[in-house]
Structures are given as structure tokens and as C-alpha cells.
Amino acid sequence: MNALYHFGRPLWTPYYLKLAGKDSVSDIMTRYETEVSARMADDLERLNVSTYPDQLMIIALKKPQQLELWGEYDGIYRLIKSYEFKGFSGELGPKLVEGDGQIPEGIYGIEYLNPNSSFHLSMKLNYPNAFDRKMAKRDGRTTLGDDIMIHGKSATIGCIPIGDKGIEELFVWVHRVGISNTRSLISPVDFRSETVDPQIDGIDWESQLYRQLENELKKFVVTPE
């Protein structure tokens, strides 16, 4: 039953919310899509595009507490918009156990969009991923935590808040492009420019994780138009 609850949640959550009489994703799109399109018109004009991309990558950098939205157009990823974190918890370094207040570090998919979040709107990351579980097994850690979100407002413990307008924009874009076509990357620093790894107490595998993030981040570089 616990496995069904955890792994089946992306499938049953939208139906539960609909039966509960709360907002659906469609309700949120009706409410915000026109406003979001007007708000982001300058961003699209700058890129000389007028449509949603084929793929999205959401890059969150703990230092300098910034989130980037990248879209793939004609096989090339382009930076659409950047958002500041509106709050932060924990330190540099991956999430290790439930309750440590850490924002995870790694590459994650989006499990589902939550139109009824206590933090305005949110999207759930699929933390822990396979790498998180592998390292936890190696370390002997068993309770890794869950429910890691990108959300609105500013208060947070272990999640990424980007304010209400920011999450409205991400929510609309991720829904239109599709959660299956969206990935997220959370890194302690920007390895496109940083050359020194943060040293994390209590683990000896951070370099393995950070090389994965570095290799992926270097695919997302702003080039002159």
C-alpha cells in the first residue's frame, strides 16, 4: 500500500483533487495563461520566438539562489527567463535525510503539478532519484525525505520558492510543454563558472555528483544572438 501511495501519486493526485472539488490544472490554466503570456511577451520577443518550446530545463543554483528557465527550440536550448529564490533553507550540499532542511542536488523530473498548494502553486520533483537512492544505500541511510517542490510565496524548508508570479509562469509553461518533457537540475554552485567543488562533511561521493551536474550544466550556456 505504501508503494502504491508513493509511486502512484502522480497518477491519482489529479483525480483526487477533482473529486474533492478543488481547482484542477485546467482551472489554473484558464485563470493565468493569458496573463502569463502577456507578462512573458518581452522574453519571447527577445528570443524571436512565439511558441512554447519542445523541451524545458529548469536550472536551480543554490549559490547565487537563482532559477533559470531554458527552452529547446530547433534542437538548441535557449535561456527564456531567470528568477530569484524568494527564500532558502539549509546549506550547500545534497539532501541526505528527512528533516535536514536541505534542498536536494541532482537532476530530477517533474512528478505532477499541484494547483492547490498552500504556497499558491507548486510542482513536485521526483526526489529521491536513482542516484540519491544508490548513495543512501551505500551510506546506510534509510529515511531520505520526500515532497520536494518548486513553489510560490517565500517561506520554505527544503524546497525552492520563486514567488507567486514566478510559479504561475513556470506552472503554465510546464503544463503546456508537458511534465514528461521537463527536467530540473539543482546545483550548489554554477559549475559553468565555478571551478572548486563545495566540500560536504559526512559523505565522500560529492565529486561524483558534481561532475554529473557540471557536465549537464555546460550544455546550457548563453550564446550571442
Secondary structure, 3 states (H helix, E strand, C coil): CHHHHHHCHHHHHHHHHHHCCCCCHHHHHHHHHHHHHHHCHHHHHHHCCCCCCCEEEEEEEEECCEEEEEEEECCEEEEEEEEECCCCCCCCCCCCCCCCCCCCCEEEEEEEEECCCCCCCEEEECCCCHHHHHHHHHHCCCCCCCCCEEECCCCCCCCEECHHHHHHHHHHHHHHHCHHHEEEEEEEECCCCCCCCCCCCCCCCHHHHHHHHHHHHCCCCCCCC
